[in-house]
Amino acid sequence: MKRTYFRIRNPFALFRKSMLRRMLAVSLFASIFPVIFVGISSYWFSSSAIRKEVDQANARVLKHASYSIDTALQRVRSNALQMLLGSFFNGNLTEQKWTNYAGFYSNLFKNLSSLQNSNAEISRIVMYIAEDDYLVSPDQGGHKVAGEEDRRQLQGLLASREAMYWSNDTFRFMGDAPGGEAGVTLVCQVPFQASEPIGLLLLQLNPSFLQENMTRFSAYPGELSFVLNEEGREVVSSAGQPAPQGLYEQVGEHPGRAFSFAWEGRDYLVTALHSSFNGWTYLDMVPLQELNAKSRGIAVITVAIVLVFLLLGAAATAWSTKRLYRPIEHLVSQVRGNRDEELQADEIGYVQNRWAELNQATTRLQTQLNRQLPAIREAFALQWLQGHYAHYTSEQLPVLFERYDVPYQHMHAVFALAYDQSLDGSSRFRESDKELIVFTMKNIAQDVLAQQRASGMVVNLLNDQIAVWLWEDTEDPAAWFMQVQELATGLRAVLADYLKLPVTAGLGDGPGQPGGLPRLFAQAAMAIRSRFWAGTGQVIRSGDGDASEAKSYPYPFELEAGLEQALRNGDAAEAELQLEQFAAYAQETLRETERIRTAYYQLLTAALRVVFLLNLSLKEGSDGTGYETDLYVQIKNVHSIQELNDWFRERLIRPIARKVQQRHHQEYERTFETAVAYIEANHHIDLSLDQVAERCGLSPPYFSKLFKRIVGVSFIEYLTAYRIERAKTLLKTTGLSVAEVAESVGYQPKNFIRVFKKQTGQTPGQFRETGSA
């Protein structure tokens, strides 16, 4: 009984059962709560995703609606602007009206009808003539302004500072829009941008057009759409009802974000889009009840899944906990002193064996790490030279250098070595042996450092170059840097002699502290690149040739402007002269491949700007699409300034000049034909140069120069000669008196006799007698 009592009441057995219960509780806790958390998170994420998706869909809907409406508005405005800038509206409308009253209104009706017929979105067009206080419409005819209020409204529009703008105000004089709603109206002053407009052009859009574009993409029951102007006033709504109070202010408080809005007892998800074209705000409101219907379905599914996984998790937890408890039983047996062989079957024995194996693996890895230390130091050196540790503080850097066995307090210097392929083929290496060449250079450099007992390391720069990083504890940095230069000179000579290749060394401007080493390395790399100008097979120090520190060279904008002006004038010789000066400047001043290429890229852009502004096509037989891109690709493959200049002449300067000359010749011929025809038709009136210039669409000074360039004489000389020739014909072939002939050719009799005698050496009477004879 005593032994049974102690076996049943064994405290360790109770502890063991208590441990099992704890493990079960912890396991259940660890499995149940993640499942619940995942379920809640999934529901929240799904609901958020639905709302985000709806918001994105609404944004796309608004974008499509905005694009459709803005495109239509822009097209209507462009067509109206094109009409206002036409020959009829761009002339002197007052003079046209008084000169030919009926013809003026006939042309006005014709232009307005054409504009209305070409724009289906326009429901009504009205033209207001302020001088006549008259309203003209292609579909309602013309009538006087009826009321004083309408007249004041029209006068206010005339006095506006804006020459053209969209308005959704109500204009009673335009009548009711289709559907009985006030439409959006484009208000334009006539003439366009005149200091004193004489009239107004009003184009009213059909409200149904705006409403159809707002409701076309609706997808939810009860979905509402609105368009508000910059003042928050309603432009159009999808349901024909006013926008909710306070909605516009809420949009301002949530810029670029969807938000919830309560209206008439319902909650809505509001998405807004601001149009940069006209400043309108497009709004879409989806009832949250419709969105929550999908969320509720997701909630039911989520709860079901969570319950299933909870049951599965509880069963799996009970089974796995018992399995996991077995190693603890073995551990308790070991504490109680059970046999040793049982320990080899549980996890404790496995851990003991594994610990021994890990100790062995640690020793092996440490040995491998020691072997890889040179490569690790070289990787650190490369990162340091390239400036990747610039964010380290002054307290962190000494620790970093100590980690890689590099003295931090010494003076440091660096130089770079690069090779170039031999042009005469005397090298023992092929083009594909780049890695072998760099490997050889690195090994030779390491041997030379060892022979010279110099402290430092050789770094493979991974760009077919190597760098030599040196350091020395010296009190005379200048003398030590002289030794560095001698070392660079000797090492360059050794490498060139062994490789049978041109080898160039580049140095910075002196030694420095570790923090300045990336700058010195950048100077050395720049010196290496300058071998393009300074020559290969030598030691180039920063400051020699173009390997000096970076300077800001001014771009020759005056040469670019001269080239651009020469191309505009079609002067190929002057353009080529400007190009030669540009090349000379680039070669003498920039002296760096990157800068020269950048300058020529900018020069190419200037030439293409001329092509664009003059609306030329350099690509024969096509529209030139993508041709500018081809030019940028072509110039990238040119390798010298001479080739660049030849390319510019053949591909740009001469084709552009030829196109401009052809266009000028055609323009000159059209101008001359127009001017001569007008002179022949109107020589009998008091004809001036300004009148003919206006007829040709040119300014008087430019027309005068152009006329003399084409004909060889001035306008007055040509007009006088034509009139005298016409007078000669009349004197010979008709019986008109001298006064009648003078009037027929546009002269007063006295002036006619004087001018005729000056041109022919005879009076009109003498000419008639001699001409008749």
Disulfide bonds with the S-S distance in Angstrom:
none
